[in-house]
Amino acid sequence: MEKVKMLTGFRPTGKLHLGHLHGNIMNMIKHQHEYENFFFLVDWHALSTEYQNPVNIKKNLLDCVIDLIALGVDPKLTHLYRQSDIPEITELTLYFSMITPLSWLERCPTYKEQINQLKSKDLSTLGFLSYPVIMAADILIVNANIVPVGEDQLPHLEITREIARRFNYLYGQYFNEPQELLSQSTRVPGTDGRKMSKSYGNAIYLTDDHETITKKVKMMITDPQRIKLKDPGHPEVCNVFTFYNIYKKQDIKNIEHRCRNADIGCTACKSELADIIYESLKDFQGRRQELEKDPQSIYKILEEGKNQVRKISKLTIKQVREKIGID
Ligand code: SF4
């Protein structure tokens, strides 16, 4: 029996951060034995926001693959590849562009949110607007069944399903309607409380050393009503507490209690959190340093991934052309 296909993409716009790790990487690593995995680096997507300065995309891509393998992605269980190595994705994007109403893209909440948040970049481009169409092609080129996503990505996945449905309606049943695999801690805040993102300058990177993590955690917003050490805290409004909820869930009642009773000051509470985050990354950082010494072996893994996936993507395009009637 064919294995269920799980697919997820990573933007090589910089080193991975905690938002990526808890958003979906841990989820997909946990499930990598159960599925046929397609993990790929979305360098074309990176261009949608970095088109004015694409010089770092290749270096970032290598960093991202090293991060993934050091975190536990097993290339023997996973097709690990680069989006731009699969030209059939562009052809499928073209077909999908023909059948996707503009209104589906314009109403997408992440489109509006990013235009507002990334004001320093001119994102009024066709490529940025059509991001969900390219994403649909990424997913459907291998007819993936499930996609690990954070809650913010759900509208994109819904557009993928709508495109699949529309294609099937127009040309006959062909594509799956992929389902989400929601991560348990889907939204990791950045140090400023917004979604963690490199673009917002609020990320804690997986490669940050202890000192850097400590500095970043110190900057986090806490309970504004807690001015003196003996003032009782309100953890529900504290960014630091959100992280404890991710890292120390089993102990969260005690952490909440000591905050509400002012048994601990915010400085000590933050310092403890920084230690916990660093400890959780220490082994990964050691493995990463080893992998960095041999970039050729990483490129070889990507080459193998490309060869495996192109067998599937070529067949998809052949059958899609037949369905549309332009073969
Ligand atoms: S004690 Fe900790 S959880 Fe409570 S407000 Fe301060 S930093 Fe936040």
Boltz pocket constraint, residues with backbone or C-beta under 6 A from the ligand:
constraints:
  - pocket:
      binder: B
      contacts: [[A, 222], [A, 223], [A, 226], [A, 233], [A, 234], [A, 235], [A, 238], [A, 239], [A, 240], [A, 241], [A, 255], [A, 258], [A, 259], [A, 260], [A, 264], [A, 265], [A, 266], [A, 267], [A, 269], [A, 270]]
      max_distance: 6.0
